[in-house]
Amino acid sequence: MKPVYIINGFLESGKTEFISYTLSQPYFQVKGTTLLILCEEGENEYDEEILRRSRTVVEVVDEESQMTSANMVELEKKYKPERIIIEYNGMWNFKNLKLPWHWRLEQQITTIDASTFQNYYTNMRSLLAEMIRKSELIIFNRCDELTEQLSNFKRNVKAVNPQAEIIFEDKDGEVNQIFEEDLPYDLKSDMLKLDDYGYGIFYLDAMDNLDRYINKIIQFKAMVLKPEGSDDVYFVPGRMAMTCCADDMAFLGYACKYDQCNTLSNKDWVEVTATVHREFWKDYNGEGPVLHAVSVTPTKKPKEEVLSFV
């Protein structure tokens, strides 16, 4: 299986700089040829010396129609690479990319110019969502003078890809560690009463900052989801959310232990009061937020059933 690394992002988002930096690192000076497939050519060009030292050959594919599995196999026959890097064109629909069966996607990374993110998010949200949906790492660069907007950028991305690692960088490439969430509730309160917006923020924030919620009591309105095989031991209270557009919906909810799950049915509306814990859960493939219900009472469905992050 040939390992493939996909770096995507819109034009001038920093893809070339990121790949050049990676190729120049000692850990990338490995045996064998690296095939770099460029799907667009920006203002920045690759340094020939870096390409030589890293044994990297470059092939330009500037038409989406040429980015087929058959053509990729031909490039593999031509260069016989040990690994493949694809600098993908952000204006091409990522759904259309089909790798050869024996190419293994090792990692997908999205680079974003923070100074233009809001414009792309407003006008090209579907394309942006496809880019970040399966990316393991998302790098916001050029974050200078945008500190107050970074929390919103992070929420926009997390709504589409909750598992993604997000890094913010300034113009010098240094990771910006100063990041304060503007939470819509007081973490010092004995109980966090979450409205619709507050629940959405809690769901996203608890993924990255679970420690701040451990043993806290939360209260929120939710729809009941009872996964198959739960054996009336737990259910998932949560909300449907529009992460990108009206056709792009996701259910946001954490596992909740409750000894009376047999009284609940799918799509019931309930008010949940629960404590937050860190526990192993099979659906998380590790530890994560698990709620312990204090009370679960029937309630009317909210006026707006769907949360929106758009």
Secondary structure in CASP SS format (residue, H / E / C, confidence):
PFRMAT SS
TARGET T0000
AUTHOR 0000-0000-0000
METHOD secondary structure of the structure
MODEL  1
M C 1.00
K E 1.00
P E 1.00
V E 1.00
Y E 1.00
I E 1.00
I E 1.00
N E 1.00
G C 1.00
F C 1.00
L C 1.00
E C 1.00
S C 1.00
G C 1.00
K H 1.00
T H 1.00
E H 1.00
F H 1.00
I H 1.00
S H 1.00
Y H 1.00
T H 1.00
L H 1.00
S H 1.00
Q C 1.00
P H 1.00
Y H 1.00
F H 1.00
Q C 1.00
V C 1.00
K C 1.00
G C 1.00
T C 1.00
T E 1.00
L E 1.00
L E 1.00
I E 1.00
L E 1.00
C C 1.00
E C 1.00
E C 1.00
G C 1.00
E C 1.00
N C 1.00
E C 1.00
Y C 1.00
D C 1.00
E H 1.00
E H 1.00
I H 1.00
L H 1.00
R H 1.00
R H 1.00
S C 1.00
R C 1.00
T E 1.00
V E 1.00
V E 1.00
E E 1.00
V E 1.00
V C 1.00
D C 1.00
E C 1.00
E H 1.00
S H 1.00
Q H 1.00
M C 1.00
T C 1.00
S H 1.00
A H 1.00
N H 1.00
M H 1.00
V H 1.00
E H 1.00
L H 1.00
E H 1.00
K H 1.00
K H 1.00
Y H 1.00
K C 1.00
P C 1.00
E C 1.00
R E 1.00
I E 1.00
I E 1.00
I E 1.00
E E 1.00
Y C 1.00
N C 1.00
G C 1.00
M C 1.00
W C 1.00
N C 1.00
F H 1.00
K H 1.00
N H 1.00
L C 1.00
K C 1.00
L C 1.00
P C 1.00
W C 1.00
H C 1.00
W E 1.00
R E 1.00
L E 1.00
E E 1.00
Q E 1.00
Q E 1.00
I E 1.00
T E 1.00
T E 1.00
I E 1.00
D E 1.00
A H 1.00
S H 1.00
T H 1.00
F H 1.00
Q H 1.00
N H 1.00
Y H 1.00
Y H 1.00
T H 1.00
N H 1.00
M C 1.00
R H 1.00
S H 1.00
L H 1.00
L H 1.00
A H 1.00
E H 1.00
M H 1.00
I H 1.00
R C 1.00
K C 1.00
S C 1.00
E C 1.00
L E 1.00
I E 1.00
I E 1.00
F E 1.00
N E 1.00
R C 1.00
C C 1.00
D C 1.00
E C 1.00
L C 1.00
T H 1.00
E H 1.00
Q H 1.00
L H 1.00
S H 1.00
N H 1.00
F H 1.00
K H 1.00
R H 1.00
N H 1.00
V H 1.00
K H 1.00
A H 1.00
V H 1.00
N C 1.00
P C 1.00
Q C 1.00
A C 1.00
E E 1.00
I E 1.00
I E 1.00
F E 1.00
E E 1.00
D C 1.00
K C 1.00
D C 1.00
G C 1.00
E C 1.00
V E 1.00
N C 1.00
Q C 1.00
I C 1.00
F C 1.00
E C 1.00
E C 1.00
D C 1.00
L C 1.00
P C 1.00
Y C 1.00
D C 1.00
L C 1.00
K C 1.00
S C 1.00
D C 1.00
M E 1.00
L E 1.00
K E 1.00
L C 1.00
D C 1.00
D H 1.00
Y H 1.00
G H 1.00
Y H 1.00
G H 1.00
I H 1.00
F H 1.00
Y H 1.00
L H 1.00
D H 1.00
A H 1.00
M H 1.00
D H 1.00
N C 1.00
L H 1.00
D H 1.00
R H 1.00
Y H 1.00
I C 1.00
N C 1.00
K C 1.00
I E 1.00
I E 1.00
Q E 1.00
F E 1.00
K E 1.00
A E 1.00
M E 1.00
V E 1.00
L E 1.00
K C 1.00
P C 1.00
E C 1.00
G C 1.00
S C 1.00
D C 1.00
D C 1.00
V C 1.00
Y E 1.00
F E 1.00
V E 1.00
P E 1.00
G E 1.00
R E 1.00
M E 1.00
A E 1.00
M E 1.00
T C 1.00
C C 1.00
C C 1.00
A C 1.00
D C 1.00
D C 1.00
M E 1.00
A E 1.00
F E 1.00
L E 1.00
G E 1.00
Y C 1.00
A C 1.00
C E 1.00
K E 1.00
Y C 1.00
D C 1.00
Q C 1.00
C H 1.00
N H 1.00
T H 1.00
L C 1.00
S C 1.00
N C 1.00
K C 1.00
D C 1.00
W E 1.00
V E 1.00
E E 1.00
V E 1.00
T E 1.00
A E 1.00
T E 1.00
V E 1.00
H E 1.00
R E 1.00
E E 1.00
F E 1.00
W E 1.00
K H 1.00
D H 1.00
Y H 1.00
N C 1.00
G E 1.00
E E 1.00
G E 1.00
P E 1.00
V E 1.00
L E 1.00
H E 1.00
A E 1.00
V E 1.00
S E 1.00
V E 1.00
T E 1.00
P E 1.00
T C 1.00
K C 1.00
K C 1.00
P C 1.00
K C 1.00
E C 1.00
E C 1.00
V E 1.00
L E 1.00
S E 1.00
F C 1.00
V C 1.00
END
